[in-house]
Amino acid sequence: MIVNLVKLSVGTETVEGLAAWHATKRAQTADGLPRHVTRMWPKREADILNGGSIYWVIKGAVQCRQRVLRLDEVIGSDGIRRCAIVLEPKLIRTQSSLKRPFQGWRYLQVADAPRDLPEGRENEEALPIALNQALAEIGVL
C-alpha cells in the first residue's frame, strides 16, 4: 500500500520559491537532500516509504509534489525528537487542487492525489484561485 502526505508550504509564494528554499543548507540533510522537519512521526511510515510523495500546498492550492525517500530522526536543541522527511530534489508539478489551511501534515490517499502535469506543461502558471474555486464548485476540478 502507498500513502502520500500533504503539507502547507508556509511562506512560499511559488514552486520556484520552494525550490530555492530546498537549495539552502538549512533545508538540507548532511548528504545534501532537501528535508522538511516536523514534530510528529508518521504512523504509516512503511506506506509512505513504499513510493509516497509529499504534496505541497502553495498559496491555497496543491501545486507540486516530491517523492519521500526516507524519514530521519532529528533531536532539536530543546532535546525533542522530531521527524525529518527527506525528499527527492526534483519537484514535480501537479494539477492545481484547492486546499483549505490546516496545521501540520495530513495523509493523502493515492486516489485523492492531484495528477502530475503532462510533459511540456510543467511551466504553466496555476489557475487564478477564484477561477479554480469556481471550477471546483461545479465539479470540473
Helices and strands as residue ranges (DSSP letters): E 3-8, H 15-22, G 25-27, E 35-38, H 45-48, E 53-58, E 61-75, E 81-87, E 92-98, E 105-109, G 110-112, H 129-137
